[in-house]
Amino acid sequence: MLVSKIKAYIELSTLTREEIRKEMGVGTNTISSWCSGKSRPSVEDLFKLARLLNVKVDELYEWREENE
């Protein structure tokens, strides 16, 4: 669920993956790894990403679904 939401919101964004990466200060392949499910963002990065994408963290990560 998290992977599909991150991908969807990034695709809807006016920012490119590269712009998001630079703004967040993460490695070159980090955004791609999140979008492919190879890794997940830290809590801190999740909040940064939500801010950049202008969405609430809860819209990216549904706490109850992921933890049930």
HTML snippet that shows the backbone in 3Dmol.js (N, CA, C, O; Angstrom):
<script src="https://3Dmol.org/build/3Dmol-min.js"></script>
<div id="view" style="width:600px;height:400px;position:relative"></div>
<script>
const pdb = `
ATOM      1  N   MET A   1       0.820  -1.198   0.000  1.00  0.00           N
ATOM      2  CA  MET A   1       0.000   0.000   0.000  1.00  0.00           C
ATOM      3  C   MET A   1       0.862   1.260   0.000  1.00  0.00           C
ATOM      4  O   MET A   1       0.605   2.189  -0.766  1.00  0.00           O
ATOM      5  N   LEU A   2       1.885   1.295   0.857  1.00  0.00           N
ATOM      6  CA  LEU A   2       2.758   2.460   0.930  1.00  0.00           C
ATOM      7  C   LEU A   2       3.445   2.712  -0.409  1.00  0.00           C
ATOM      8  O   LEU A   2       3.517   3.851  -0.869  1.00  0.00           O
ATOM      9  N   VAL A   3       3.945   1.657  -1.026  1.00  0.00           N
ATOM     10  CA  VAL A   3       4.648   1.785  -2.309  1.00  0.00           C
ATOM     11  C   VAL A   3       3.737   2.397  -3.370  1.00  0.00           C
ATOM     12  O   VAL A   3       4.133   3.328  -4.071  1.00  0.00           O
ATOM     13  N   SER A   4       2.536   1.880  -3.484  1.00  0.00           N
ATOM     14  CA  SER A   4       1.624   2.387  -4.520  1.00  0.00           C
ATOM     15  C   SER A   4       1.223   3.833  -4.250  1.00  0.00           C
ATOM     16  O   SER A   4       1.042   4.610  -5.188  1.00  0.00           O
ATOM     17  N   LYS A   5       1.084   4.196  -2.999  1.00  0.00           N
ATOM     18  CA  LYS A   5       0.716   5.582  -2.683  1.00  0.00           C
ATOM     19  C   LYS A   5       1.868   6.539  -2.952  1.00  0.00           C
ATOM     20  O   LYS A   5       1.663   7.629  -3.486  1.00  0.00           O
ATOM     21  N   ILE A   6       3.080   6.134  -2.584  1.00  0.00           N
ATOM     22  CA  ILE A   6       4.237   6.994  -2.860  1.00  0.00           C
ATOM     23  C   ILE A   6       4.363   7.208  -4.367  1.00  0.00           C
ATOM     24  O   ILE A   6       4.540   8.337  -4.823  1.00  0.00           O
ATOM     25  N   LYS A   7       4.272   6.131  -5.135  1.00  0.00           N
ATOM     26  CA  LYS A   7       4.364   6.238  -6.597  1.00  0.00           C
ATOM     27  C   LYS A   7       3.274   7.156  -7.146  1.00  0.00           C
ATOM     28  O   LYS A   7       3.551   8.025  -7.972  1.00  0.00           O
ATOM     29  N   ALA A   8       2.051   6.968  -6.695  1.00  0.00           N
ATOM     30  CA  ALA A   8       0.925   7.750  -7.213  1.00  0.00           C
ATOM     31  C   ALA A   8       1.092   9.237  -6.913  1.00  0.00           C
ATOM     32  O   ALA A   8       0.896  10.074  -7.795  1.00  0.00           O
ATOM     33  N   TYR A   9       1.451   9.567  -5.687  1.00  0.00           N
ATOM     34  CA  TYR A   9       1.598  10.979  -5.331  1.00  0.00           C
ATOM     35  C   TYR A   9       2.793  11.623  -6.018  1.00  0.00           C
ATOM     36  O   TYR A   9       2.743  12.805  -6.359  1.00  0.00           O
ATOM     37  N   ILE A  10       3.857  10.874  -6.225  1.00  0.00           N
ATOM     38  CA  ILE A  10       5.000  11.424  -6.959  1.00  0.00           C
ATOM     39  C   ILE A  10       4.604  11.691  -8.408  1.00  0.00           C
ATOM     40  O   ILE A  10       4.987  12.716  -8.972  1.00  0.00           O
ATOM     41  N   GLU A  11       3.844  10.786  -9.014  1.00  0.00           N
ATOM     42  CA  GLU A  11       3.399  10.977 -10.401  1.00  0.00           C
ATOM     43  C   GLU A  11       2.473  12.185 -10.526  1.00  0.00           C
ATOM     44  O   GLU A  11       2.472  12.863 -11.553  1.00  0.00           O
ATOM     45  N   LEU A  12       1.682  12.457  -9.481  1.00  0.00           N
ATOM     46  CA  LEU A  12       0.774  13.606  -9.504  1.00  0.00           C
ATOM     47  C   LEU A  12       1.486  14.927  -9.212  1.00  0.00           C
ATOM     48  O   LEU A  12       0.958  16.002  -9.495  1.00  0.00           O
ATOM     49  N   SER A  13       2.662  14.837  -8.657  1.00  0.00           N
ATOM     50  CA  SER A  13       3.404  16.024  -8.250  1.00  0.00           C
ATOM     51  C   SER A  13       3.949  16.786  -9.459  1.00  0.00           C
ATOM     52  O   SER A  13       4.189  16.213 -10.522  1.00  0.00           O
ATOM     53  N   THR A  14       4.134  18.073  -9.270  1.00  0.00           N
ATOM     54  CA  THR A  14       4.776  18.882 -10.306  1.00  0.00           C
ATOM     55  C   THR A  14       6.290  18.765 -10.211  1.00  0.00           C
ATOM     56  O   THR A  14       7.009  19.221 -11.100  1.00  0.00           O
ATOM     57  N   LEU A  15       6.780  18.148  -9.124  1.00  0.00           N
ATOM     58  CA  LEU A  15       8.212  17.951  -8.942  1.00  0.00           C
ATOM     59  C   LEU A  15       8.658  16.647  -9.598  1.00  0.00           C
ATOM     60  O   LEU A  15       7.898  15.680  -9.644  1.00  0.00           O
ATOM     61  N   THR A  16       9.870  16.622 -10.097  1.00  0.00           N
ATOM     62  CA  THR A  16      10.433  15.383 -10.627  1.00  0.00           C
ATOM     63  C   THR A  16      11.010  14.579  -9.465  1.00  0.00           C
ATOM     64  O   THR A  16      11.201  15.106  -8.369  1.00  0.00           O
ATOM     65  N   ARG A  17      11.283  13.312  -9.714  1.00  0.00           N
ATOM     66  CA  ARG A  17      11.930  12.487  -8.680  1.00  0.00           C
ATOM     67  C   ARG A  17      13.269  13.083  -8.279  1.00  0.00           C
ATOM     68  O   ARG A  17      13.638  13.059  -7.105  1.00  0.00           O
ATOM     69  N   GLU A  18      13.992  13.614  -9.247  1.00  0.00           N
ATOM     70  CA  GLU A  18      15.294  14.225  -8.969  1.00  0.00           C
ATOM     71  C   GLU A  18      15.146  15.458  -8.075  1.00  0.00           C
ATOM     72  O   GLU A  18      15.936  15.653  -7.152  1.00  0.00           O
ATOM     73  N   GLU A  19      14.151  16.278  -8.344  1.00  0.00           N
ATOM     74  CA  GLU A  19      13.914  17.457  -7.513  1.00  0.00           C
ATOM     75  C   GLU A  19      13.534  17.046  -6.089  1.00  0.00           C
ATOM     76  O   GLU A  19      13.989  17.648  -5.117  1.00  0.00           O
ATOM     77  N   ILE A  20      12.708  16.030  -5.981  1.00  0.00           N
ATOM     78  CA  ILE A  20      12.315  15.529  -4.666  1.00  0.00           C
ATOM     79  C   ILE A  20      13.542  14.996  -3.934  1.00  0.00           C
ATOM     80  O   ILE A  20      13.745  15.292  -2.756  1.00  0.00           O
ATOM     81  N   ARG A  21      14.346  14.223  -4.622  1.00  0.00           N
ATOM     82  CA  ARG A  21      15.555  13.646  -4.035  1.00  0.00           C
ATOM     83  C   ARG A  21      16.480  14.734  -3.501  1.00  0.00           C
ATOM     84  O   ARG A  21      16.954  14.658  -2.368  1.00  0.00           O
ATOM     85  N   LYS A  22      16.731  15.744  -4.326  1.00  0.00           N
ATOM     86  CA  LYS A  22      17.620  16.826  -3.914  1.00  0.00           C
ATOM     87  C   LYS A  22      17.049  17.602  -2.731  1.00  0.00           C
ATOM     88  O   LYS A  22      17.769  17.931  -1.787  1.00  0.00           O
ATOM     89  N   GLU A  23      15.776  17.885  -2.789  1.00  0.00           N
ATOM     90  CA  GLU A  23      15.119  18.636  -1.720  1.00  0.00           C
ATOM     91  C   GLU A  23      15.161  17.874  -0.396  1.00  0.00           C
ATOM     92  O   GLU A  23      15.286  18.469   0.674  1.00  0.00           O
ATOM     93  N   MET A  24      15.053  16.553  -0.487  1.00  0.00           N
ATOM     94  CA  MET A  24      15.067  15.726   0.716  1.00  0.00           C
ATOM     95  C   MET A  24      16.479  15.399   1.185  1.00  0.00           C
ATOM     96  O   MET A  24      16.681  15.038   2.345  1.00  0.00           O
ATOM     97  N   GLY A  25      17.457  15.524   0.292  1.00  0.00           N
ATOM     98  CA  GLY A  25      18.832  15.215   0.646  1.00  0.00           C
ATOM     99  C   GLY A  25      19.092  13.720   0.772  1.00  0.00           C
ATOM    100  O   GLY A  25      19.872  13.283   1.618  1.00  0.00           O
ATOM    101  N   VAL A  26      18.426  12.937  -0.083  1.00  0.00           N
ATOM    102  CA  VAL A  26      18.615  11.481  -0.055  1.00  0.00           C
ATOM    103  C   VAL A  26      19.449  11.032  -1.256  1.00  0.00           C
ATOM    104  O   VAL A  26      19.657  11.791  -2.203  1.00  0.00           O
ATOM    105  N   GLY A  27      19.919   9.795  -1.200  1.00  0.00           N
ATOM    106  CA  GLY A  27      20.774   9.250  -2.244  1.00  0.00           C
ATOM    107  C   GLY A  27      20.100   9.143  -3.602  1.00  0.00           C
ATOM    108  O   GLY A  27      18.878   9.239  -3.720  1.00  0.00           O
ATOM    109  N   THR A  28      20.919   8.944  -4.618  1.00  0.00           N
ATOM    110  CA  THR A  28      20.481   8.919  -6.006  1.00  0.00           C
ATOM    111  C   THR A  28      19.378   7.901  -6.287  1.00  0.00           C
ATOM    112  O   THR A  28      18.436   8.207  -7.017  1.00  0.00           O
ATOM    113  N   ASN A  29      19.473   6.713  -5.730  1.00  0.00           N
ATOM    114  CA  ASN A  29      18.494   5.658  -6.011  1.00  0.00           C
ATOM    115  C   ASN A  29      17.402   5.519  -4.960  1.00  0.00           C
ATOM    116  O   ASN A  29      16.565   4.622  -5.055  1.00  0.00           O
ATOM    117  N   THR A  30      17.400   6.391  -3.964  1.00  0.00           N
ATOM    118  CA  THR A  30      16.473   6.247  -2.839  1.00  0.00           C
ATOM    119  C   THR A  30      15.014   6.308  -3.265  1.00  0.00           C
ATOM    120  O   THR A  30      14.230   5.433  -2.896  1.00  0.00           O
ATOM    121  N   ILE A  31      14.639   7.310  -4.027  1.00  0.00           N
ATOM    122  CA  ILE A  31      13.234   7.464  -4.435  1.00  0.00           C
ATOM    123  C   ILE A  31      12.803   6.263  -5.276  1.00  0.00           C
ATOM    124  O   ILE A  31      11.700   5.743  -5.101  1.00  0.00           O
ATOM    125  N   SER A  32      13.665   5.827  -6.179  1.00  0.00           N
ATOM    126  CA  SER A  32      13.347   4.651  -6.995  1.00  0.00           C
ATOM    127  C   SER A  32      13.175   3.411  -6.133  1.00  0.00           C
ATOM    128  O   SER A  32      12.295   2.590  -6.389  1.00  0.00           O
ATOM    129  N   SER A  33      14.010   3.274  -5.116  1.00  0.00           N
ATOM    130  CA  SER A  33      13.902   2.122  -4.204  1.00  0.00           C
ATOM    131  C   SER A  33      12.580   2.140  -3.447  1.00  0.00           C
ATOM    132  O   SER A  33      11.972   1.092  -3.230  1.00  0.00           O
ATOM    133  N   TRP A  34      12.137   3.319  -3.047  1.00  0.00           N
ATOM    134  CA  TRP A  34      10.840   3.424  -2.365  1.00  0.00           C
ATOM    135  C   TRP A  34       9.713   3.067  -3.319  1.00  0.00           C
ATOM    136  O   TRP A  34       8.776   2.363  -2.943  1.00  0.00           O
ATOM    137  N   CYS A  35       9.801   3.551  -4.554  1.00  0.00           N
ATOM    138  CA  CYS A  35       8.727   3.319  -5.532  1.00  0.00           C
ATOM    139  C   CYS A  35       8.674   1.873  -6.008  1.00  0.00           C
ATOM    140  O   CYS A  35       7.629   1.407  -6.462  1.00  0.00           O
ATOM    141  N   SER A  36       9.786   1.165  -5.908  1.00  0.00           N
ATOM    142  CA  SER A  36       9.799  -0.237  -6.330  1.00  0.00           C
ATOM    143  C   SER A  36       9.556  -1.194  -5.167  1.00  0.00           C
ATOM    144  O   SER A  36       9.368  -2.393  -5.370  1.00  0.00           O
ATOM    145  N   GLY A  37       9.561  -0.660  -3.956  1.00  0.00           N
ATOM    146  CA  GLY A  37       9.355  -1.503  -2.793  1.00  0.00           C
ATOM    147  C   GLY A  37      10.621  -2.148  -2.261  1.00  0.00           C
ATOM    148  O   GLY A  37      10.554  -2.970  -1.347  1.00  0.00           O
ATOM    149  N   LYS A  38      11.778  -1.792  -2.815  1.00  0.00           N
ATOM    150  CA  LYS A  38      13.045  -2.356  -2.341  1.00  0.00           C
ATOM    151  C   LYS A  38      13.405  -1.856  -0.949  1.00  0.00           C
ATOM    152  O   LYS A  38      14.087  -2.546  -0.192  1.00  0.00           O
ATOM    153  N   SER A  39      12.945  -0.658  -0.617  1.00  0.00           N
ATOM    154  CA  SER A  39      13.164  -0.100   0.711  1.00  0.00           C
ATOM    155  C   SER A  39      11.987   0.797   1.057  1.00  0.00           C
ATOM    156  O   SER A  39      11.156   1.111   0.205  1.00  0.00           O
ATOM    157  N   ARG A  40      11.929   1.198   2.299  1.00  0.00           N
ATOM    158  CA  ARG A  40      10.871   2.102   2.768  1.00  0.00           C
ATOM    159  C   ARG A  40      11.516   3.342   3.360  1.00  0.00           C
ATOM    160  O   ARG A  40      12.619   3.276   3.902  1.00  0.00           O
ATOM    161  N   PRO A  41      10.833   4.465   3.258  1.00  0.00           N
ATOM    162  CA  PRO A  41      11.381   5.681   3.858  1.00  0.00           C
ATOM    163  C   PRO A  41      11.338   5.595   5.380  1.00  0.00           C
ATOM    164  O   PRO A  41      10.450   4.969   5.958  1.00  0.00           O
ATOM    165  N   SER A  42      12.313   6.234   6.013  1.00  0.00           N
ATOM    166  CA  SER A  42      12.287   6.353   7.467  1.00  0.00           C
ATOM    167  C   SER A  42      11.101   7.238   7.841  1.00  0.00           C
ATOM    168  O   SER A  42      10.499   7.873   6.975  1.00  0.00           O
ATOM    169  N   VAL A  43      10.776   7.278   9.098  1.00  0.00           N
ATOM    170  CA  VAL A  43       9.671   8.140   9.553  1.00  0.00           C
ATOM    171  C   VAL A  43       9.985   9.591   9.211  1.00  0.00           C
ATOM    172  O   VAL A  43       9.119  10.333   8.747  1.00  0.00           O
ATOM    173  N   GLU A  44      11.220   9.983   9.444  1.00  0.00           N
ATOM    174  CA  GLU A  44      11.630  11.358   9.132  1.00  0.00           C
ATOM    175  C   GLU A  44      11.466  11.651   7.639  1.00  0.00           C
ATOM    176  O   GLU A  44      10.939  12.698   7.261  1.00  0.00           O
ATOM    177  N   ASP A  45      11.918  10.723   6.797  1.00  0.00           N
ATOM    178  CA  ASP A  45      11.792  10.912   5.346  1.00  0.00           C
ATOM    179  C   ASP A  45      10.337  10.886   4.892  1.00  0.00           C
ATOM    180  O   ASP A  45       9.968  11.582   3.947  1.00  0.00           O
ATOM    181  N   LEU A  46       9.520  10.095   5.553  1.00  0.00           N
ATOM    182  CA  LEU A  46       8.095  10.047   5.213  1.00  0.00           C
ATOM    183  C   LEU A  46       7.451  11.416   5.447  1.00  0.00           C
ATOM    184  O   LEU A  46       6.641  11.875   4.642  1.00  0.00           O
ATOM    185  N   PHE A  47       7.815  12.056   6.549  1.00  0.00           N
ATOM    186  CA  PHE A  47       7.283  13.395   6.829  1.00  0.00           C
ATOM    187  C   PHE A  47       7.800  14.424   5.830  1.00  0.00           C
ATOM    188  O   PHE A  47       7.044  15.289   5.387  1.00  0.00           O
ATOM    189  N   LYS A  48       9.086  14.341   5.470  1.00  0.00           N
ATOM    190  CA  LYS A  48       9.645  15.254   4.467  1.00  0.00           C
ATOM    191  C   LYS A  48       8.948  15.068   3.124  1.00  0.00           C
ATOM    192  O   LYS A  48       8.601  16.037   2.449  1.00  0.00           O
ATOM    193  N   LEU A  49       8.748  13.802   2.746  1.00  0.00           N
ATOM    194  CA  LEU A  49       8.106  13.504   1.464  1.00  0.00           C
ATOM    195  C   LEU A  49       6.677  14.037   1.439  1.00  0.00           C
ATOM    196  O   LEU A  49       6.250  14.637   0.453  1.00  0.00           O
ATOM    197  N   ALA A  50       5.953  13.822   2.506  1.00  0.00           N
ATOM    198  CA  ALA A  50       4.573  14.311   2.591  1.00  0.00           C
ATOM    199  C   ALA A  50       4.536  15.833   2.440  1.00  0.00           C
ATOM    200  O   ALA A  50       3.681  16.373   1.737  1.00  0.00           O
ATOM    201  N   ARG A  51       5.462  16.512   3.100  1.00  0.00           N
ATOM    202  CA  ARG A  51       5.511  17.969   3.002  1.00  0.00           C
ATOM    203  C   ARG A  51       5.781  18.404   1.565  1.00  0.00           C
ATOM    204  O   ARG A  51       5.120  19.309   1.056  1.00  0.00           O
ATOM    205  N   LEU A  52       6.740  17.769   0.914  1.00  0.00           N
ATOM    206  CA  LEU A  52       7.076  18.128  -0.468  1.00  0.00           C
ATOM    207  C   LEU A  52       5.932  17.844  -1.435  1.00  0.00           C
ATOM    208  O   LEU A  52       5.713  18.590  -2.389  1.00  0.00           O
ATOM    209  N   LEU A  53       5.209  16.762  -1.178  1.00  0.00           N
ATOM    210  CA  LEU A  53       4.108  16.383  -2.063  1.00  0.00           C
ATOM    211  C   LEU A  53       2.798  17.065  -1.680  1.00  0.00           C
ATOM    212  O   LEU A  53       1.769  16.891  -2.333  1.00  0.00           O
ATOM    213  N   ASN A  54       2.866  17.846  -0.600  1.00  0.00           N
ATOM    214  CA  ASN A  54       1.707  18.602  -0.130  1.00  0.00           C
ATOM    215  C   ASN A  54       0.524  17.690   0.240  1.00  0.00           C
ATOM    216  O   ASN A  54      -0.630  17.960  -0.095  1.00  0.00           O
ATOM    217  N   VAL A  55       0.859  16.609   0.939  1.00  0.00           N
ATOM    218  CA  VAL A  55      -0.164  15.686   1.428  1.00  0.00           C
ATOM    219  C   VAL A  55       0.107  15.397   2.906  1.00  0.00           C
ATOM    220  O   VAL A  55       1.196  15.663   3.414  1.00  0.00           O
ATOM    221  N   LYS A  56      -0.890  14.855   3.576  1.00  0.00           N
ATOM    222  CA  LYS A  56      -0.709  14.449   4.963  1.00  0.00           C
ATOM    223  C   LYS A  56       0.008  13.101   4.986  1.00  0.00           C
ATOM    224  O   LYS A  56      -0.141  12.287   4.074  1.00  0.00           O
ATOM    225  N   VAL A  57       0.777  12.884   6.028  1.00  0.00           N
ATOM    226  CA  VAL A  57       1.483  11.606   6.170  1.00  0.00           C
ATOM    227  C   VAL A  57       0.486  10.455   6.127  1.00  0.00           C
ATOM    228  O   VAL A  57       0.771   9.411   5.541  1.00  0.00           O
ATOM    229  N   ASP A  58      -0.671  10.634   6.740  1.00  0.00           N
ATOM    230  CA  ASP A  58      -1.695   9.586   6.766  1.00  0.00           C
ATOM    231  C   ASP A  58      -2.182   9.213   5.367  1.00  0.00           C
ATOM    232  O   ASP A  58      -2.676   8.105   5.161  1.00  0.00           O
ATOM    233  N   GLU A  59      -2.049  10.121   4.412  1.00  0.00           N
ATOM    234  CA  GLU A  59      -2.441   9.814   3.044  1.00  0.00           C
ATOM    235  C   GLU A  59      -1.422   8.883   2.373  1.00  0.00           C
ATOM    236  O   GLU A  59      -1.767   8.127   1.465  1.00  0.00           O
ATOM    237  N   LEU A  60      -0.184   8.944   2.821  1.00  0.00           N
ATOM    238  CA  LEU A  60       0.853   8.061   2.277  1.00  0.00           C
ATOM    239  C   LEU A  60       0.889   6.726   3.013  1.00  0.00           C
ATOM    240  O   LEU A  60       1.080   5.672   2.408  1.00  0.00           O
ATOM    241  N   TYR A  61       0.704   6.791   4.310  1.00  0.00           N
ATOM    242  CA  TYR A  61       0.890   5.604   5.137  1.00  0.00           C
ATOM    243  C   TYR A  61      -0.331   5.410   6.023  1.00  0.00           C
ATOM    244  O   TYR A  61      -0.573   6.202   6.934  1.00  0.00           O
ATOM    245  N   GLU A  62      -1.082   4.387   5.767  1.00  0.00           N
ATOM    246  CA  GLU A  62      -2.262   4.091   6.585  1.00  0.00           C
ATOM    247  C   GLU A  62      -1.813   3.192   7.728  1.00  0.00           C
ATOM    248  O   GLU A  62      -1.662   1.982   7.564  1.00  0.00           O
ATOM    249  N   TRP A  63      -1.607   3.794   8.861  1.00  0.00           N
ATOM    250  CA  TRP A  63      -1.011   3.120  10.027  1.00  0.00           C
ATOM    251  C   TRP A  63      -1.715   1.825  10.390  1.00  0.00           C
ATOM    252  O   TRP A  63      -1.051   0.815  10.625  1.00  0.00           O
ATOM    253  N   ARG A  64      -3.022   1.827  10.440  1.00  0.00           N
ATOM    254  CA  ARG A  64      -3.755   0.625  10.842  1.00  0.00           C
ATOM    255  C   ARG A  64      -3.568  -0.508   9.843  1.00  0.00           C
ATOM    256  O   ARG A  64      -3.374  -1.656  10.244  1.00  0.00           O
ATOM    257  N   GLU A  65      -3.623  -0.209   8.570  1.00  0.00           N
ATOM    258  CA  GLU A  65      -3.476  -1.252   7.540  1.00  0.00           C
ATOM    259  C   GLU A  65      -2.104  -1.884   7.580  1.00  0.00           C
ATOM    260  O   GLU A  65      -1.986  -3.105   7.483  1.00  0.00           O
ATOM    261  N   GLU A  66      -1.058  -1.077   7.721  1.00  0.00           N
ATOM    262  CA  GLU A  66       0.302  -1.597   7.686  1.00  0.00           C
ATOM    263  C   GLU A  66       0.632  -2.420   8.924  1.00  0.00           C
ATOM    264  O   GLU A  66       1.464  -3.325   8.856  1.00  0.00           O
ATOM    265  N   ASN A  67      -0.006  -2.122  10.053  1.00  0.00           N
ATOM    266  CA  ASN A  67       0.352  -2.773  11.303  1.00  0.00           C
ATOM    267  C   ASN A  67      -0.595  -3.901  11.714  1.00  0.00           C
ATOM    268  O   ASN A  67      -0.366  -4.543  12.739  1.00  0.00           O
ATOM    269  N   GLU A  68      -1.621  -4.148  10.962  1.00  0.00           N
ATOM    270  CA  GLU A  68      -2.571  -5.208  11.328  1.00  0.00           C
ATOM    271  C   GLU A  68      -2.090  -6.547  10.853  1.00  0.00           C
ATOM    272  O   GLU A  68      -2.760  -7.556  11.071  1.00  0.00           O
TER     273      GLU A  68
END
`;
const viewer = $3Dmol.createViewer("view");
viewer.addModel(pdb, "pdb");
viewer.setStyle({}, {cartoon: {color: "spectrum"}});
viewer.zoomTo();
viewer.render();
</script>
